[in-house]
């Protein structure tokens, strides 16, 4: 991806002003899974996001991409309330962060699941205990019920039931990812945030994990917001893609983004790795009744 990052992104190429991709959507902001207006994130004198707007539909799979240092993980942390922005207005599941006290905001956070890049499992806890950790923090369920729910989540992500008794050090990289996803699903979230979910996996493992995410999205109806560098994932499971660029964001379907004349967009979506992922070679048929814009292939079923 170094080639992409080296492309000069500060200047628009000829004709770019005529090509505009909107990052906001019509409708009541409370109806979206996430709605952001005027977001500014800065660290000292470094401005990462400057006037960023974004709407994420409920039930869609949104991929977030961008060059190094564009603030992809910072954006996720800000949406979740883990980073306080310098300016801006953020609504998560219809609730505005500015209007809620700490207790109410924690209840909103409990409606979200997060899979960190490394899995971020507690090394001193078994897989089952890791999955039960959010339940212990946010509910008053008894131990037997938590054990049953943890076993259900383990099966849901395709792990063998005996994985619940294992410690993270006893798991392969792919199993750690699945265990982390099971923990993200612990409280039956409405939105799942994934930070580089296929990073470190071999091609077969990455494909299997993509299919798992898509299967869970379809069966559970959750919204998936995914930071990724994996072009295959963008093609396989994303309804729309959000590109962090020039401190703002551009959102569109794969076909729309491939027509964007900005140098970075051209390098990213038309470079050798994009061609290897099959971008632009075939049309992706629309998925019936899906809230996204029909750019996931029908062959990627549950």
C-alpha positions as CSV (number, residue, x, y, z in Angstrom):
1,X,0.0,0.0,0.0
2,X,3.0,2.3,0.1
3,X,2.6,3.2,-3.6
4,X,-0.9,4.5,-2.8
5,X,0.2,6.5,0.2
6,X,2.9,8.2,-1.8
7,X,0.4,9.6,-4.3
8,X,-0.1,13.4,-3.8
9,X,-3.6,13.7,-2.5
10,X,-3.8,17.4,-1.7
11,X,-4.6,18.7,-5.2
12,X,-7.7,17.8,-7.3
13,X,-7.1,16.6,-10.8
14,X,-8.9,18.0,-13.8
15,X,-12.6,17.3,-13.7
16,X,-12.8,16.3,-10.0
17,X,-14.9,19.3,-9.1
18,X,-17.6,17.8,-11.3
19,X,-17.4,14.5,-9.5
20,X,-18.8,14.7,-6.0
21,X,-19.5,11.9,-3.6
22,X,-21.8,12.8,-0.7
23,X,-21.1,11.4,2.7
24,X,-24.5,12.4,4.2
25,X,-27.9,10.9,3.4
26,X,-31.4,12.3,3.3
27,X,-33.7,11.5,6.2
28,X,-33.9,11.9,10.0
29,X,-30.4,11.5,11.5
30,X,-31.9,9.5,14.3
31,X,-32.8,6.8,11.9
32,X,-29.2,6.1,11.0
33,X,-26.8,3.8,12.9
34,X,-24.2,6.6,13.0
35,X,-24.6,10.2,12.0
36,X,-21.7,12.7,12.2
37,X,-21.6,16.4,11.4
38,X,-18.6,18.7,11.4
39,X,-16.2,16.4,13.1
40,X,-12.8,17.8,13.9
41,X,-10.0,15.7,15.5
42,X,-6.7,17.2,16.3
43,X,-3.7,16.2,18.3
44,X,-1.6,19.2,19.1
45,X,-1.1,21.1,15.9
46,X,-1.9,18.0,13.7
47,X,-5.5,18.0,12.4
48,X,-6.6,14.5,11.4
49,X,-10.2,15.2,10.6
50,X,-11.5,18.6,9.6
51,X,-15.3,19.1,9.1
52,X,-16.0,15.4,8.5
53,X,-19.6,14.4,7.9
54,X,-20.9,10.8,7.7
55,X,-24.1,8.9,7.8
56,X,-24.2,5.0,8.2
57,X,-27.3,3.2,7.4
58,X,-28.8,0.6,9.8
59,X,-28.1,-2.9,8.5
60,X,-25.4,-2.1,6.0
61,X,-21.8,-3.2,5.8
62,X,-19.6,-0.1,5.5
63,X,-15.9,-0.4,4.8
64,X,-13.5,2.4,5.9
65,X,-10.3,2.8,4.0
66,X,-7.6,5.5,3.7
67,X,-3.9,6.1,3.6
68,X,-1.6,5.8,6.7
69,X,-2.3,8.6,9.2
70,X,-5.7,9.5,7.9
71,X,-7.3,8.6,11.2
72,X,-9.3,5.4,10.5
73,X,-9.0,4.0,14.0
74,X,-9.3,7.5,15.5
75,X,-12.7,7.7,13.7
76,X,-13.9,4.5,15.3
77,X,-12.7,5.5,18.7
78,X,-14.5,8.9,18.4
79,X,-17.8,7.3,17.3
80,X,-17.6,5.0,20.4
81,X,-16.8,7.9,22.7
82,X,-13.3,6.8,23.5
83,X,-11.8,9.9,21.9
84,X,-13.2,13.4,22.6
85,X,-13.2,15.4,19.4
86,X,-12.3,19.1,19.2
87,X,-15.5,19.9,17.4
88,X,-18.5,18.1,15.9
89,X,-21.7,16.4,16.6
90,X,-22.0,12.6,16.8
91,X,-25.2,10.5,17.0
92,X,-24.9,6.7,17.7
93,X,-28.1,4.7,17.4
94,X,-30.2,7.8,17.5
95,X,-28.6,9.2,20.6
96,X,-26.4,12.3,20.6
97,X,-23.3,12.0,22.8
98,X,-23.6,15.7,23.9
99,X,-27.1,15.1,25.4
100,X,-26.3,12.1,27.6
101,X,-24.6,11.7,30.9
102,X,-22.0,9.0,31.5
103,X,-24.4,6.4,32.6
104,X,-26.8,6.8,29.6
105,X,-23.9,6.9,27.2
106,X,-22.5,3.6,28.6
107,X,-25.9,2.1,27.9
108,X,-25.6,3.2,24.3
109,X,-22.1,1.8,24.1
110,X,-23.4,-1.5,25.4
111,X,-25.5,-1.7,22.2
112,X,-22.3,-1.9,20.2
113,X,-19.7,-4.6,19.8
114,X,-16.0,-4.1,19.0
115,X,-13.5,-6.4,17.5
116,X,-10.0,-5.0,17.9
117,X,-7.2,-5.8,15.4
118,X,-5.4,-8.2,17.6
119,X,-8.5,-9.6,19.2
120,X,-7.5,-8.0,22.4
121,X,-8.6,-11.0,24.5
122,X,-7.8,-11.0,28.2
123,X,-4.9,-13.4,28.4
124,X,-5.7,-14.6,32.0
125,X,-9.3,-15.5,31.1
126,X,-10.6,-18.5,29.1
127,X,-12.5,-17.8,25.8
128,X,-15.8,-18.3,27.6
129,X,-14.8,-15.9,30.4
130,X,-13.8,-13.4,27.8
131,X,-17.2,-13.6,26.2
132,X,-18.9,-13.3,29.6
133,X,-16.9,-10.2,30.6
134,X,-19.3,-7.7,28.9
135,X,-22.3,-9.6,30.4
136,X,-20.8,-9.2,33.9
137,X,-20.2,-5.5,33.3
138,X,-23.6,-4.6,31.8
139,X,-26.1,-7.1,33.1
140,X,-27.1,-9.0,36.2
141,X,-27.5,-12.4,34.5
142,X,-26.7,-15.5,36.7
143,X,-23.6,-17.6,36.0
144,X,-25.5,-20.5,34.4
145,X,-27.2,-18.3,31.9
146,X,-24.0,-16.6,31.0
147,X,-22.3,-19.9,30.5
148,X,-25.1,-20.9,28.1
149,X,-24.9,-17.7,26.2
150,X,-21.2,-17.9,25.9
151,X,-21.5,-21.4,24.5
152,X,-24.0,-20.0,22.0
153,X,-21.7,-17.2,20.8
154,X,-18.8,-19.7,20.5
155,X,-20.9,-21.8,18.1
156,X,-22.2,-18.8,16.3
157,X,-18.7,-17.8,15.2
158,X,-17.8,-21.3,14.1
159,X,-15.5,-22.3,17.0
160,X,-15.7,-25.8,18.5
161,X,-17.5,-25.8,21.8
162,X,-14.4,-26.9,23.7
163,X,-12.7,-23.7,22.7
164,X,-14.5,-22.0,25.6
165,X,-12.2,-23.7,28.1
166,X,-9.0,-22.6,26.3
167,X,-6.9,-19.6,27.0
168,X,-5.9,-17.1,24.2
169,X,-2.3,-18.5,24.2
170,X,-3.7,-21.9,23.2
171,X,-5.5,-20.5,20.1
172,X,-4.4,-20.0,16.5
173,X,-4.5,-16.5,15.0
174,X,-7.8,-17.3,13.2
175,X,-9.4,-18.7,16.4
176,X,-8.4,-15.6,18.3
177,X,-10.2,-13.5,15.7
178,X,-13.3,-15.6,16.0
179,X,-13.1,-15.6,19.8
180,X,-12.8,-11.8,19.7
181,X,-15.8,-11.6,17.4
182,X,-17.8,-13.8,19.8
183,X,-17.0,-11.4,22.6
184,X,-18.1,-8.5,20.4
185,X,-21.5,-10.3,19.9
186,X,-21.8,-11.0,23.7
187,X,-24.6,-8.4,24.3
188,X,-26.4,-8.9,21.0
189,X,-25.3,-5.5,19.6
190,X,-27.0,-3.5,17.0
191,X,-23.7,-2.3,15.5
192,X,-20.4,-4.1,15.3
193,X,-17.1,-2.1,14.8
194,X,-14.3,-4.2,13.3
195,X,-10.7,-2.9,13.2
196,X,-8.7,-4.7,10.4
197,X,-10.6,-8.0,11.0
198,X,-8.6,-10.0,8.5
199,X,-5.2,-8.6,9.3
200,X,-2.6,-11.4,9.9
201,X,-4.8,-14.1,8.4
202,X,-3.7,-16.2,5.4
203,X,-5.8,-15.8,2.2
204,X,-8.1,-18.8,3.0
205,X,-8.6,-17.7,6.6
206,X,-9.3,-14.2,5.5
207,X,-11.9,-15.4,3.0
208,X,-13.6,-17.6,5.6
209,X,-13.7,-14.7,8.1
210,X,-15.3,-12.4,5.4
211,X,-17.9,-15.0,4.9
212,X,-18.5,-15.4,8.6
213,X,-19.0,-11.6,8.9
214,X,-21.5,-11.5,6.0
215,X,-23.3,-14.6,7.3
216,X,-23.7,-13.0,10.8
217,X,-24.8,-9.7,9.3
218,X,-27.5,-11.4,7.3
219,X,-28.8,-13.6,10.1
220,X,-28.6,-11.1,12.9
221,X,-29.4,-7.9,10.9
222,X,-26.6,-5.9,12.6
223,X,-24.8,-2.9,11.1
224,X,-21.1,-3.6,10.4
225,X,-18.5,-0.8,10.3
226,X,-15.2,-2.2,9.2
227,X,-11.8,-0.6,8.9
228,X,-9.8,-2.6,6.5
229,X,-6.9,-2.6,4.0
230,X,-8.1,-5.9,2.5
231,X,-9.3,-5.2,-1.0
232,X,-10.9,-8.6,-1.3
233,X,-13.0,-7.8,1.8
234,X,-14.2,-4.6,0.1
235,X,-15.3,-6.5,-3.0
236,X,-16.8,-9.5,-1.1
237,X,-18.9,-8.0,1.7
238,X,-19.2,-4.2,1.7
239,X,-22.3,-2.4,0.6
240,X,-20.6,1.0,0.6
241,X,-17.0,2.2,1.2
242,X,-15.9,5.3,3.0
243,X,-12.6,6.8,2.0
244,X,-10.7,9.1,4.4
245,X,-9.1,11.6,2.2
246,X,-7.9,15.2,2.7
247,X,-9.1,15.2,6.3
248,X,-12.7,14.5,5.2
249,X,-14.5,11.5,3.9
250,X,-16.0,10.3,0.6
251,X,-18.6,7.6,0.6
252,X,-20.0,5.5,-2.3
253,X,-20.4,2.1,-3.9
254,X,-17.4,0.4,-5.4
255,X,-18.3,1.5,-8.9
256,X,-18.8,5.1,-7.8
257,X,-15.4,5.3,-6.1
258,X,-13.7,3.7,-9.0
259,X,-14.8,6.6,-11.2
260,X,-13.5,9.2,-8.7
261,X,-10.6,11.0,-10.5
262,X,-8.7,11.9,-7.3
263,X,-5.1,10.6,-7.7
264,X,-5.3,8.6,-4.4
265,X,-8.6,7.0,-5.5
266,X,-7.2,6.1,-8.9
267,X,-4.1,4.5,-7.4
268,X,-6.0,2.6,-4.8
269,X,-9.0,1.3,-6.8
270,X,-7.1,0.8,-10.1
271,X,-3.6,-0.3,-8.9
272,X,-2.2,-3.9,-9.2
273,X,-3.7,-5.1,-5.9
274,X,-7.1,-3.8,-7.0
275,X,-6.8,-5.6,-10.3
276,X,-5.8,-8.8,-8.4
277,X,-8.9,-8.5,-6.3
278,X,-11.0,-8.4,-9.4
279,X,-12.1,-4.8,-9.2
280,X,-13.8,-3.5,-12.3
281,X,-13.8,-6.9,-14.1
282,X,-17.3,-8.0,-13.4
283,X,-20.5,-6.3,-12.3
284,X,-21.6,-7.2,-8.8
285,X,-25.3,-8.1,-8.8
286,X,-27.6,-6.4,-6.3
287,X,-28.7,-8.2,-3.1
288,X,-32.5,-8.4,-2.8
289,X,-33.9,-6.2,-0.1
290,X,-30.6,-5.3,1.4
291,X,-30.2,-1.7,2.8
292,X,-26.9,-1.2,0.9
293,X,-26.5,-0.5,-2.7
294,X,-26.0,-3.9,-4.1
295,X,-22.3,-4.3,-4.5
296,X,-21.8,-7.6,-2.8
297,X,-21.9,-10.7,-5.0
298,X,-24.7,-13.2,-4.6
299,X,-22.1,-15.9,-4.2
300,X,-21.2,-14.7,-0.7
301,X,-24.2,-16.1,1.1
302,X,-24.6,-17.2,4.7
